[in-house]
C-alpha cells in the first residue's frame, strides 16, 4: 500500500460523495451529502450548483480527512452550467436528463444534418444535446447566455472552479455535448455555432483537457471553507462514466462492465473508431488514441427508488428480498421513467406495467421492476456488443444486493463479477486518471488495481422463461412508441 492520501469527490445526480483514498485506490473512509432535483412538465430537470458546493464542504467536514496530498474530482456529465465572471451560477443547472429541448433538437439536426453531426461529434444529437439546450436558452433565456463568462459541462468542472478559480472541461464529458470534434478533441468551429444562432456561446466554452489533468492548486478561500491546506494539487478527472470505466478495469480493450446506479450504462474501451449506431455513445477516452463506447440508461436503479416509495417498502433490501422470494411471472415492466437514451433515444418514452391481473401482488410488481431493469441492460448489451460476452463486471450501488446481481447472471446467461468496493469504482478511476496524467503510472491497467469481491455463475433453471420474456420485452416499446408520443 502506498502512503499517499487523496481526497476524491464524485458529484453525482442524487448527492456528493467525498472519500479519503490511498494511492492504490482503496477507500479508507467516506461521507455523503444529498441534494434535491427540481423537475417540471415538458421534461425540465434542474439542480442548484451552489448546493453541490455546499455538499462538498459539509461532506469534507464530516470526513475530517486530515492532511491530504492531492484532490481529484469526477461527477455527472452533459450538464449546462453557466457561471459569470465571479464564478457564480447564472441560472440553475440544466441536467443531462432534461428533455425540454425536443423541438430545438429537430432544428439542430435540420440545420446541420444529422449524419454530419454524428460523424463530427461521434454521437447523435437529441434533446439531451447541449446544442439543443443552448438553442432553447437562446430562444427563451438569451440574457442568461449573454451574462455567462464560462460554459462548463460537468459538476466536476464547477467544483474544480470553486476550488481553484480555473474553468476547465474534460474531453470525456465534452464528447457527450455535441460541442466537441471527437477526432480532434477540440471545440467545434464558431461557424457551426453561428449557423445555430449560438454565436454568443463562441469563446465561452471552458478549455477542454483530457480527464486527469491537474487544473491548479486549492485556493486560500476554498481551503478555508473546507478546512484543508491551500495549494494542494487539484485534478479534474473524466466525467463519471469515464471514471467508472477506468475504475472497473475497462480502460483497456476487451473488458465489458455495467454501472448500476440511479442511472446506468454498459461500456467498454477500444482503439477503433466504430460506426456510431443508434443509441450507443462514443466518448473520448483520456488516452487520445482510444474511445469509450457506452450504452446509457437514463433510469436504472432509480426505478427501485420509485417503486419503493410507491409500493411502501421499508427499504430497498427488504423490497428486493421479498420480490425475489416470489416465482417469476409473465408481468413485464418498462423502466423508462424519464425517457430513454439507449439502445433507442426517445425522451417521450415512459414506464409501464404490462400484463397485470388480479392475482399479482405488491411483491410481483417489485420483481417485475427488478427484471425490467435487467432486461434493459440486456438490450443495451445486445446493441453494444455483437459477439457473446464472456463475463460482465458490475459496479455501482446496485451491487449491494447479491441476489439482484445473481438475477443479472441468470437473465443474461453471463458470468458476473462484482467489483470490490463497487460503489466507489468511479473514485478509483478518477485517481487512476490523475496518476496516469501526472506520470505516476504509465498504464490504465496497473496490476492489482481492480479487485473482484465475488463472481456469480448463471443458473439455467429459468433460462427459457427469461428468454421468452425478453423477446416480449423487445416488442413492447415499439408497440407503445406512438402512444408515448401522443401522451407527451
N, C-alpha and C positions, 0 to 999 in steps of 0.2 A: 504493500500500500504506500502510495506517495504521500508526502506530508503537506501537499498543497491544500488550501481551503478556499473553495469557490462559493460564492453566493449566486445561486441561479434562480431565475424567475420565469414562470410560464403565465403570461397574461391571457387567460382563457376566456371562453364565452360566458361561463357562469361565475367565474371567480379567478382570483390570482393565487398562485402557489409560490411561496418563497422557500428555498431549501438550501441547506448547507451541505455541500458535497465535496468529496475528496478528489484528488487528481485522477483516480481510476474510475470515476463515475458512480461511486457508492453514495447513496443518500444517508447522511448522518442524522439529520432531523429536518422537519419541515413545519410550515404554518400556512394557513389558508384563510382568505377573506373573500366573501362573495359580494355581488352587486346586482342590481336589478337590470332587466332589459325592458325597454318600452316597445310595445307592439300596438299597431292600429290597423284599421281597414286599409285596403289597397296594397298590402304587403309591407308596411312600414315596420322596420326592426332597427332600433337605435339604442345606444348606450352613452353615458356621460364619461368622457375621457378623464375628467377630474376624479371620478370615483375609482378608476384604475389606479391613479397615483396615490389616492388615499389608502386603497387596499394594499399597495406596496409598502407604504410607510407603516401601516398597522401590522402587517404580516412580519416585517423585519423586526419591529419592536418586540413582538411576541416571540419570534425565533431567537432573538438575542444572540446573534452568531459570533460575537466577539471579533477578534481580528480576522480579516479575510484578505486573500492575496489578489483576487480578481472577481469581477461581476460579469455574468453573461445573461442575456435576456432573449427569450423567444415568446411567441404568442400568436393569437388569432390573426388570420390573414385576410386580404382582399377587402379591407375597410376603407371608407372615405374619411380621412382625418385631416381637418383643416385647422392650421394654427396661424396666429397672427405674428407680427414681428416681435412681440413679447413672449411668444411661446404659449399663449393662452388659446384654448379651443375657440374657434369662430362659431361653431354650432355643435349640437350633438353628433356623435359618430354614426355614420350610416354603415351598418354591419354587412358582412358578406352575404347573409341570408335575406337581406332586404330585397324585395322584388317589385317595388313601386314603378321601376323604370321600364316596364314591358314595352310601352309604345316607343320610348326612346331607343330601346334595343333594336326594334324594327327599323327605325330611322337610321341608326348607325350602320346596320348591315346593308341597307339600301344604298346609302351614300358611298360606302367604301367597298362593298362587295364582300359577302360572307366568306367566299373562298380565299380572297386576298387577305382578309383579316386572319383567317385560320393559318395560312401559310406564314404570315408575318409574326403573329403573336404566339403561335403554337396551339391556339385554342379557339373554339367557337365563342363568340361574344353574345351573351344573352343578357337578361335583366340584372344578373349579378355582376356584370362587367362594370368597371369604373368609367369606361367610355359612356355607357348608357346613363349611369347615375350622375356623372358630371354634366351631361347634356340636360338631364332633368333639372339639375341645380341651375344651369344657365337659363333655363326657361322659367323657373319659379323662384330661385333664390340667387339671382345674379349678384346682388350686393355682397353676399357672403363670399362668393368667389373673388370679387374684387378686393375684399379685406384680407384675403389669405396671403400669407407670406410663404408658407411651405405646405405642400401636399404630401402626407405620409400615408402608407398603405397598410401598416401593421401596428398592433398595440405595442409590440416591442419597440418600434420606431418612436412612438410617443414617449414611452417610459425612458428610452435611451436619451431622448431630447431633454426630458426633465432632469435627468442625471448629469448630463454633460453640456447641454446647450447646443449640441450639434444635431442637425437634422439629416437622417440617413434612412434609405430604404435598402432592403436586401433583394438580391436577384430572384430568389425562390418566390418570395411574396409578389414581387413585381411581375413575375410571369403569369400571375393569376388575374391581372388587372386589365389587360388589353392595351396598356401604356408602354410595354417594353417589347422591343425587337428580340425574339427568343434566340436568334442565332448570334446577333451582335452583342446582345445583353446591354442595351442602352435604350434610353427613352426614344419613343417613336418621333418622327420628324414634326416640326412645327406646322408644316403644310397639311399634314393629316389632321392635326387639331383644328386648324383654321377651317378646313372643309366641314368639320362638325360644329362650327361656331363656338369652338373652345379655345380660341386664341388667348383668352385671359389666363388659361392654365399654363401656357408655354413659359418655361423658366421657373415655374413654381414647384415642379416635381423635385423632391429632395434627391440628392445624388444617390445612385444605385451602386452598391458594392456586394461582393459575394458574402453569403452568410458566414459568420465567424469573425468578421473584420473588427478590429479594435477601433472604436469611434471616438475615444477620448478618455479623460480621467474624470472621476467623480468630483463634481464642483463643490466649492465650500458650502453653498446654500443647501444643496441636496444632501451633502454629508451631515450637516447639522440636523436636517429633518429626519434622517433615518439612523442616525447615531453611529456613523462609520467615519473612518479617516478619509479626508479629502485626498484626491489624486489617485485613488485605486483605479486600475485599468478597467474600462467598461467595454464589453464585446457585444455586438449585435449579431445574434445567431440567425440562421434561416428561420422563416416562419414555422409555425407549429408542425405542419405536415412535413416539411423538410427536416426539422429537428427530430421528429419521431422516426422518420425513415432512417436517418443516421443511427439513432439510438437503438433501433430494433436490429441493427446489423445489416440493413438492406441498402446501405450507401454504396455497396459494391454489387456487381451483377450476379444474378442467379438466386437471389433470396427474396421471397414474396412475404409480405406481412399485412396484417389488418389492424387498424386502430379502432377501438370500441370505446367511444366516449359519448358525450351529448350528441355530437355529430360523429361521423366516421369516414373511413376510407379503406381502400385496398391499394397497395402500391409496390413498386419495385424500381430499381435503377438500371439504366442502360447507356452505353456509349453510342448507340444507334439513334438516329432521328427517325422515329416511327411515324407512319401516317396518322394524323390526328383523327381518330374515329370519334363518332358522336358519343358524347358522354364521358370520354376519357380525357383528362387534363394532362398537358405536357408542362412540367415545371423545370425551371433551371436548377440543376444540381450546383452546390457550391464549387465543385470541380468544373471549370469551364468546358471540359470535354465530355461532360455527361448530362443526362436528363433524368428526371424522376417522372414516371408515368403513374398516374393516380386516378382512381375511380372514386369520387367523393359521394357520400350520402349526407344530405342536409340534416336528417334527423335519424340517429341510430339509437343510442341509449336514452335519448330524450323521449322516445316512445314509452319507455318504462317509467320515467318521471311522470308523464301524463297519465298513464294507466294507474299508477299507484295513487295519485290524487283522486282520480275519478272513481276508482273501484274501492277506495278506502282501505288500502293495505297498510299494515302497521309499519312496514319497512320494505325496501327493495328485496332484502334477503328472504323475509317471510313470504313475500309475494312469489318470488321465483321458486322457492321450495314447494309451496302449495301447488303452484301451476304444474311443475314437472312431476309431482306425485300423481297427477291425472294422466290417463292414457291419451295419446294423440286423437284428435277428432278431425272431421272434414272442414272445420271452420278455418277460414282464411282471414288474414289481416293485412291491409296495405299500410306500410309505415311512412307515408308521405305527408306528415302533418304540416310541414312548411313548404310543400313543393318538393321537387327532386332535381338533382344535377347529374346523376349517373345511375344506370347506363343510358338514361334519357334525360333531357333537360326540359322541365316543364314547371314553371313557378305556380301554375294553377292546380297541379296535382294535389290530392288531399288523402288523408287516412280514411280507411273504410273497413268494416267487418263485412264479410260476405259468407252467407250460408247459416245465419243464426236460426236456431229453432228453440222451442220451449224447454228442451232438455239441457241446453247449455247453461253452465254455472259461471259464477264470477271467476273461478279458477280456470275454466275452459277459455274464457276471454283473455285472461292473463297469459295462458300458454300460447294462444294464437298470436298475441303480441310478440312474445319471445321468438316464436317460429317465424313470424313475418319479417322481423329484423334480420334473422339468419338467411331467409330466402333472398332478401335484398342484397346481402353480402355475396351470396352465391351468384346472383345475377351480375353483380359487378365483377366477380372473378371470371365469369364466362366472357364478359366483354373485354376484360383487360388481358387475359392470358388465353391464347388459343390452345396450348398444349396442357394436358393434365398437370395439376400442381402436386408435387410430391409431398410437400409439407407447408404449413401455414403458421407463421408466428403471430400470436395475438398479443396486443398491447392495449393500454388504456384502463380506465377504472372499471369497465365491464368485466375484466378478467378476475375481479374479486369473487365471482361466483363460479366455482369449479363445475357445477352442473350445467350452467349455461355454456361454458367453454366445451364441455363434452357434447352438448347439443350441436355446436358448430362442427365438431368432428363427425358426428353421426349424420348430420344433414348435408354436409359437403363430401362425405366419404374421403376425408383427407386427414392425415396425421396433423395434430395441432400441438404446437409448442407454446408454452406460456412464458413470456419474458419475465425474468426475475425483476422484482420491483417495477412491475409493468406500468403502474400509474405514473412513474417518473421517467419513463423511457425518453420523453421529449427533452427533459433536463439533461439526461446523459448525452443525447445527440447534440444539444446546444453546446455542452462542454467539449465534445469531440470536434465540432466545427471550429470552435475557438482555438483549440490546441493544434489543429492542423494549420489554421491560418497563421498562428504566431510561430510555427516551426517546431513546437514541442513534439508533434507526431508527424509522420510522413505518410500515413495511410488512414483511410476511413474504415479499416477493418483491423484494428490492433488486436492481437491475441488476448483472449480472456476478458474482453470488454463487453461481451454480450451474453451473460449467464442466463440459463434457462431454469425456471423453478419447477416445471412439470411438463410432461408430454402425455398426450391422450390419443389412443388409437380409436378409429371409428368402429362403432357397434353396427353390425349389418342387420339386426333383428327387424328394424323398421325401415330399411332402405327402400323397399318397394313403395311403401306408403309415402315417404318423403319425396321420392322421385315423382310420384303421381301428383302429389300436392304442388310440387314445384312447377310442373308442367301447367297446372291450372293457374298458379300464381303468375306465370309469364303471360297468360292470356288476359288477366283481369285489368291491368292498366290500359292496354289498347282498347278494351271494350268500354271502359269508363272515361276515356280521354275527352270525348266530346261533351259528356255530362259535366266533368270538372270545368271545362272551358266555359260552359254555359253558366255554371254557378259562380264563376269568377267575375 
